[in-house]
Amino acid sequence: MSRSASGSPFKAEEKAELARRLRDYLRDELGAEAGMLETEAFLDFIAAEIGNAFYNRGLFDAQAAIAARLEEATDAVYALEKPARA
């Protein structure tokens, strides 16, 4: 995964939007007030400490989806098989 100059895996606009959403969640659901600097630091922590778990789950799910489609394609190829003459 490529990283920005700041070390974040997100572009500046993406990081700002994610931080805004995280700040709103912290305020609305947990009653915790945090500024953008603190929220961006928290977002960086989440990305660094547990981001790989979410990434790996996404890879696992993608792999399962591809395997299912491959099985469908294999079945479709076998369905094209014609009986051989004796």
Stockholm file with secondary structure:
# STOCKHOLM 1.0

chainA/1-86         MSRSASGSPFKAEEKAELARRLRDYLRDELGAEAGMLETEAFLDFIAAEIGNAFYNRGLFDAQAAIAARLEEATDAVYALEKPARA
#=GR chainA/1-86 SS CCCCTTSCSSCHHHHHHHHHHHHHHHHHHHCCCCCHHHHHHHHHHHHHHHHHHHHHHHHHHHHHHHHHHHHHHHHHHHHTCCCCCC
#=GC SS_cons        CCCCTTSCSSCHHHHHHHHHHHHHHHHHHHCCCCCHHHHHHHHHHHHHHHHHHHHHHHHHHHHHHHHHHHHHHHHHHHHTCCCCCC
//
